[in-house]
Amino acid sequence: MDPLDPALQSTAVTGVRPLLTLVIFAGLGSFFLGALVTAIRRGMRENGWFKFNQEKEKQD
C-alpha cells in the first residue's frame, strides 16, 4: 500500500531517518509520560488525592 503523500514515499519507508525520528519522539514521549506519572503520584501522596493518604495514616 502506497503512502498518500508523495513526499513520504522516499523517506518514510527506507533509511535511518525514520528510526532516528522514532527514537527522538519516543524519548520525548517517555519523558513527558514520566513527568505526568510522577506528578500524579506526588499529588496522591502529599495532597491526599483519592484518600490513599488518610488510609495509610489510619493503619499507622
URURKA-V286425 format. One record per run of one state. SS is the DSSP state (H for helix, E for strand, - for the rest). FROM is the first residue (numbers start at 0). LEN is the number of residues. If there is no record, write none. Layout:
ss = {SS	SS}
from = {FROM	FROM}
len = {LEN	LEN}
This chain:
ss = {-	H	-	H	-	H	-}
from = {0	5	8	16	47	48	59}
len = {5	3	8	31	1	11	1}
